């Protein structure tokens, strides 16, 4: 019972400190996993599978499924494509976001 009272007192003390600082009840900005993935893939050197796994906490198969299914469809609808540079040996696979290259139409009349 003393342990519970000690934790409650510690929590009350923390809340009072947050109120004094004006941060009590303030919510931290939530960054979605989709935004994390997109930001990493937009970099000039793209993102490795390992970087994407670490950023999201997802397993490899979950990440691949999300990229191959959901993300490709959504980005394709707005004119972007996901490019994959497959690595071999010590070179890791990298993912990039590129604008879709539209083939020009001939001037047929």
C-alpha positions in Angstrom: 0.0 0.0 0.0 2.9 2.4 0.7 4.3 1.7 -2.7 1.0 2.8 -4.3 0.9 6.0 -2.2 4.5 6.8 -3.2 3.7 6.4 -6.9 0.6 8.6 -6.5 2.6 11.3 -4.7 5.2 11.2 -7.4 2.6 11.5 -10.1 0.9 14.5 -8.3 4.3 16.1 -8.0 5.0 15.6 -11.8 1.5 17.0 -12.6 2.0 20.1 -10.5 5.4 20.7 -12.2 3.8 20.4 -15.6 1.0 22.8 -14.6 3.6 25.3 -13.4 5.5 25.0 -16.7 2.3 25.3 -18.7 2.7 21.9 -20.4 0.1 19.9 -18.5 -2.4 18.3 -20.9 -0.4 19.4 -24.0 -0.3 16.6 -26.5 2.8 15.7 -28.4 2.5 15.9 -32.1 1.9 12.4 -33.4 3.9 11.4 -36.5 2.3 8.7 -38.5 4.3 5.7 -39.8 3.3 6.6 -43.3 4.9 10.0 -42.9 8.0 8.5 -41.5 8.3 6.1 -44.5 7.6 8.8 -47.0 10.1 11.2 -45.5 12.9 8.6 -45.5 12.2 7.5 -49.1 12.2 11.1 -50.3 15.8 11.6 -49.4 18.3 11.8 -52.2 19.8 8.4 -51.2 16.4 6.9 -50.4 16.0 4.5 -47.5 17.2 1.0 -46.8 14.9 -1.7 -45.6 16.7 -1.6 -42.2 16.1 2.1 -41.8 12.4 1.7 -42.6 12.1 -1.2 -40.2 13.8 0.7 -37.4 11.7 3.8 -38.0 8.4 2.0 -38.0 9.1 -1.0 -35.7 7.5 -3.2 -38.4 8.7 -6.6 -39.4 10.1 -7.1 -42.9 7.1 -8.8 -44.4 4.7 -6.1 -43.0 6.9 -3.3 -44.5 7.1 -5.0 -47.9 3.4 -5.6 -48.0 2.7 -2.0 -47.1 5.1 -0.6 -49.7 4.0 -3.0 -52.4 0.3 -2.7 -51.8 -1.1 0.3 -50.0 1.7 2.8 -50.6 2.2 2.1 -54.4 -1.5 2.5 -55.0 -1.8 5.8 -53.1 1.3 7.3 -54.6 0.4 6.1 -58.1 -2.9 8.0 -57.9 -1.0 11.3 -57.4 1.7 10.8 -60.0 4.6 9.2 -58.0 6.1 5.7 -58.1 8.2 3.8 -55.7 11.5 2.7 -57.2 13.5 -0.1 -55.7 17.3 -0.5 -56.1 18.0 -4.1 -55.2 21.3 -4.6 -53.4 23.5 -7.6 -53.6 26.0 -8.9 -51.1 26.8 -6.1 -48.7 24.9 -3.5 -50.6 21.4 -3.0 -49.1 18.2 -2.7 -51.0 17.1 1.0 -51.2 13.6 2.5 -51.8 13.0 5.8 -53.5 10.0 8.0 -54.4 10.2 9.3 -58.0 7.7 11.3 -60.1 6.1 9.1 -62.7 7.6 9.6 -66.2 4.7 10.1 -68.6 5.3 9.0 -72.2 4.6 11.9 -74.6 1.7 11.4 -77.1 2.3 11.7 -80.8 0.6 14.5 -82.7 -1.9 12.3 -84.6 -4.8 14.1 -86.3 
